[in-house]
Structures are given as structure tokens and as C-alpha cells.
């Protein structure tokens, strides 16, 4: 199977790669949700470094999409994660279809902090729309191990999912 793997960050990629090694996997960077700009660039740099080190192909759609992301969620802050998955998965599916991949998936499936039902629902929607399979696997069991490996490899470890709202929630929780 030829898999295009949406890649949110290097630590999550570190945890997912062992499970997709038997597939022809190409990583795909498109994350208009990550803010601020310095965070976006730091995560992209780490993904580029990690994929080079692992000799894994990486397709980059370099789009710091602050305005695109905010316009997408402006009328529905409560479903911002679902809208965010949609923005990223649609672009991944479109790219996969154009480049003759069989399926697409996401490193988001490693995180216990993500809405896995929404990930699966959104992935299947765009897979059907673009004539692909959505590769869903619950990788959460490997989350802690992946984070330990990322720390050992000195991979930059972010403290929030990427969107400005998750950063706000992180600091509000710490403040309380």
C-alpha cells in the first residue's frame, strides 16, 4: 500500500513510523493550524530533520495559514478540532489522489489528546470524496514510548496541539 501520512510533528511521527514501515510511506506536512509563526517553523524544521535522518520522503505544503484557519473556525469555535482535521485531511487526500497514493492517514492518531472518533469520521469523509482509503490505526498505546524516544533523540517537544486556542488552554490550566 502506498500511504501518504499527514504529519503534525516529529514526536508523533517518531511514534507512528515503526507501525507503517512495511508500507510505502511518504510524509506530508500541511498544518495551517499551528501558531504562532515561530512554533510553526520549529515544528516544520524538526519534521524535515527527522525525515532526512530516517531517509523518508517528505512532501511539504508550506502554508502558515493563520487567516485560513481562523476563517475556517470563526463561526464554530466549539468544533474547531473537527474543522482543523478537515482542513488538513482534505489537502492530504487531494495530494494523495493527485499523486496516485492508495490511502492517507495521520500521525494525529498517536495522541491521546485528539478526538479519535472525529479523526476517523473526517478521514473517511475525505477518503471517500477523493477515492482513497483512510488508514486509521489507534496508535495511542505507543504515545508514552514515542515521547520518551523523542526526548532521547532531542527532538523538539511542543506543549500544545498547535492552534492558538490550545496554547491558551494550556496556560489557563497551568494558571489555575
Secondary structure by P-SEA (a helix, b strand, c coil): cccccccccaaaaaaccccccccbbbbbbbbcccccaaaaaaaaaaaaaaaaaacbbbbbcccccaaaaaaaccccccaaaaaaaaaaaaaaaaaaaaacccccccccccccccaaaaaaaaaaaaaaaacccccccccccaaaaaaaaaaaaccccccccccaaaaaaaaaaaac
